[in-house]
Amino acid sequence: MPLPKSVVEELRRVVGRESVIDSPNDLRIFERDGSIEGAMPDAVVLASSTEQVSGVIKVAARHHIPVVPRGAGTGLSGGAVTIRGGIALQVTRMRRILEIDRIAMTALVEPGVVNQELSLVAAQHGLFYAPDPSSQKACTIGGNAAENSGGPHCLYYGVTTNHVLGMEVVLADGSVHWVSGDVPDRIGLDLCGVLVGSEGTLCAITKIKVRLLRIPPSIATLLAAFPSIESASQAVSAVIGHGIVPAALEMMDNVTVGAVEAHYHAGYPTDAGAVLLVEVDGIAESTRELTVAIGKILVDNHGYGCSQRSARSASTTSCRWRTSFMRATATCTPTSCSTSAIATCCTRSRRQARRCFARSSSWAARCRANTESVWKRAPSCPGSTAKTTSMRCIASRTSSTRTASSIPARSSPTLRESRSTSRAAPGSPSRRNGGDETRGREAGHS
Ligand SMILES: Cc1cc2nc3c(=O)[nH]c(=O)nc-3n(C[C@H](O)[C@H](O)[C@H](O)COP(=O)(O)OP(=O)(O)OC[C@H]3O[C@@H](n4cnc5c(N)ncnc54)[C@H](O)[C@@H]3O)c2cc1C
């Protein structure tokens, strides 16, 4: 239902005339995210500052209009879909990296900063941002925080919540607060722990202070083939059982290997029932030792064709296959459901892993039917194929408003609250890690 003209005018007074979209054709671009859900917002507001976000939320609160914050729209849970209509509050214009503190190893960023851009900028200081969802070339740090996203490296480094130190947020009444501290290991309420992963239901995030890590001096990636998903899962358990926590440990089933290989000729064994990719990082000596130790465990557990792959950088290594997989499957199916199965199966039992892959295949088949009809109905957008309509249009809209990263002095948060030291589960990576360090990866050793 369109918003009353008076409300649209109020919104325009807050963010400027050009920054409120209310024509149905333009709104359609924002009706979806990466999931299969869809619902048109009544208006889209492109906010450029905390003050604007606060102003928009105050207008919405006065008129009882729902507000859904939105980043790059890559979410797979439908979180950015305005399922009850209302305002889609697009924050991709807020994309400045405000501060990189190379001594404290932290960054203060606006929510619209693209995940990979942060690591690229941090790399100039020998640092990187560990949470690396496969969508990292597009998704935003705000979206990552709201979804508590992880990636291939979450096995060792943890997910987004382990790397967020503090946030500036706007609550439903438009008030602006700084939650949690801005250094690791503070005491008090863990409000970030509540808000990270809340999918935009509790607040709009307007600034995020994140922990950065040192780029490890050496990285090695091992690849091994297995006769089945069960044997590969058993090998995963064996590696962890030996007290080794690799930087990344990912499994591809036979279908995935086939799809990636057909498109990218990466040299993956297509006859294998499953393939494991194991990444270790740290000082060169420990990387070498771990590679040998893991290789032996994989072979002892029915692994074959075990080979070491060269790796260039911490942020691109093991996720490369994931990105290739997304691209490869995009050409054969409009769904990407099986990735979530792949991402999670390493931590599951063999039976669960098998069920997980099987479920994702049948889910994918069902989704394919649904999404094909959706894509057929989707309006065309100049320069886009049907499948990529919404993403491309959003990208082209937002890229024109992009500002260069700058690093001005940080404004003081309006409210500071401490947070507990124990965000991560006991013994979880980032706790052991303390946000630092070269790593010898044997838990309890090195
Ligand atoms: C190809 C592909 C690969 C993916 N791989 C992974 C992966 O490996 N791991 C993973 O975890 N996810 C993955 N995802 C899912 C998705 O990319 C992540 O959830 C990502 O964090 C979403 O970021 P976004 O900027 O696109 O957020 P959006 O999709 O725009 O929004 C996601 C949620 O965050 C909320 N939100 C966004 N910005 C704010 C803000 N400023 N304040 C408050 N709430 C906000 C929205 O309301 C919504 O609920 C993948 C998606 C795709 C399409």
The ligand as a Gaussian input file, in Angstrom:
#p B3LYP/6-31G(d) Opt

LIG

0 1
 C       26.110000     -16.028000      -3.213000
 C       25.872000     -15.898000      -1.741000
 C       26.755000     -16.477000      -0.865000
 C       26.550000     -16.344000       0.515000
 N       27.435000     -16.908000       1.375000
 C       27.265000     -16.764000       2.699000
 C       28.201000     -17.336000       3.601000
 O       29.174000     -17.965000       3.226000
 N       27.973000     -17.160000       4.922000
 C       26.909000     -16.434000       5.398000
 O       26.763000     -16.299000       6.613000
 N       26.006000     -15.887000       4.539000
 C       26.159000     -16.024000       3.224000
 N       25.265000     -15.461000       2.353000
 C       24.134000     -14.702000       2.891000
 C       24.373000     -13.174000       2.948000
 O       25.338000     -12.771000       2.018000
 C       24.817000     -12.742000       4.337000
 O       23.781000     -13.013000       5.254000
 C       25.178000     -11.261000       4.408000
 O       25.652000     -10.969000       5.692000
 C       24.008000     -10.334000       4.104000
 O       24.534000      -9.035000       3.964000
 P       23.751000      -7.926000       3.126000
 O       24.503000      -6.662000       3.198000
 O       23.435000      -8.425000       1.782000
 O       22.433000      -7.815000       4.011000
 P       20.913000      -7.780000       3.531000
 O       20.570000      -9.011000       2.776000
 O       20.609000      -6.487000       2.892000
 O       20.195000      -7.822000       4.941000
 C       20.291000      -8.979000       5.725000
 C       19.638000      -8.706000       7.090000
 O       20.384000      -7.730000       7.761000
 C       19.563000      -6.628000       8.108000
 N       20.394000      -5.440000       7.976000
 C       21.135000      -5.063000       6.904000
 N       21.787000      -3.923000       7.169000
 C       21.438000      -3.583000       8.435000
 C       21.764000      -2.501000       9.284000
 N       22.574000      -1.514000       8.901000
 N       21.211000      -2.454000      10.525000
 C       20.385000      -3.422000      10.941000
 N       20.033000      -4.471000      10.186000
 C       20.566000      -4.552000       8.947000
 C       18.394000      -6.669000       7.168000
 O       17.244000      -6.071000       7.748000
 C       18.241000      -8.163000       6.990000
 O       17.480000      -8.690000       8.051000
 C       25.432000     -15.613000       0.988000
 C       24.545000     -15.029000       0.080000
 C       24.758000     -15.174000      -1.263000
 C       23.788000     -14.531000      -2.217000

